[in-house]
Every structure is written in structure tokens, then in C-alpha cells.
Amino acid sequence: VARGLGVEWVEPLFTSASAVFELDLVVVLDVSDEVAAQRRPESRDRLEAAGAEFPRRVRAAYRDLAPTRGWVVVDGAGTLADVESRVWAAVAPVVGVA
């Protein structure tokens, strides 16, 4: 999506790859561009080295798709404990944990 392929090109790949699973929940961890930049390691892989525009476009695509797909967007900012708590709040009802 971020490299100009478009959802119509990427979605069949996702659908094919996920066909063996019945997804009960999709959690999208969302962080601001600033937080993402702070978390990038100094030694970057090819995606991390693609520049600031690439992760911005990926984030925008996930945020646009989430409401139309029923995905849960969880704020990924804060401490590990903060994020863990938010993820469990989203997952617990689906897996039947009180």
C-alpha cells in the first residue's frame, strides 16, 4: 500500500495468506510518527531505512482500513505495561478472559 500498490493489489495476498485461519480479532498497534521514529533502531532494515514517508503511509492505510474491517486499533504509545494493558482489554472479551 505504501509503495503505491493499493489495497486492491495487497488485499488478495492477505486474504490468501490468512485463508487457513479464522480470525477472531485483528489488533492494530498504532503509534504516532514521532513515537515510531523514536523506537526505530540505529541499525535499520530495508523497511526502516525507506524514509519517513513509508511508515506514514502504512500507518494511514491501517487506520483507514481498520473501521471497515472490524479491526481494533490500540494505542501503542507509552510503556510496555501500558500497551500490554490496552491489548489485553481488547483481547480478553474475545478469548473469554475476565
Disulfide bonds with the S-S distance in Angstrom:
none
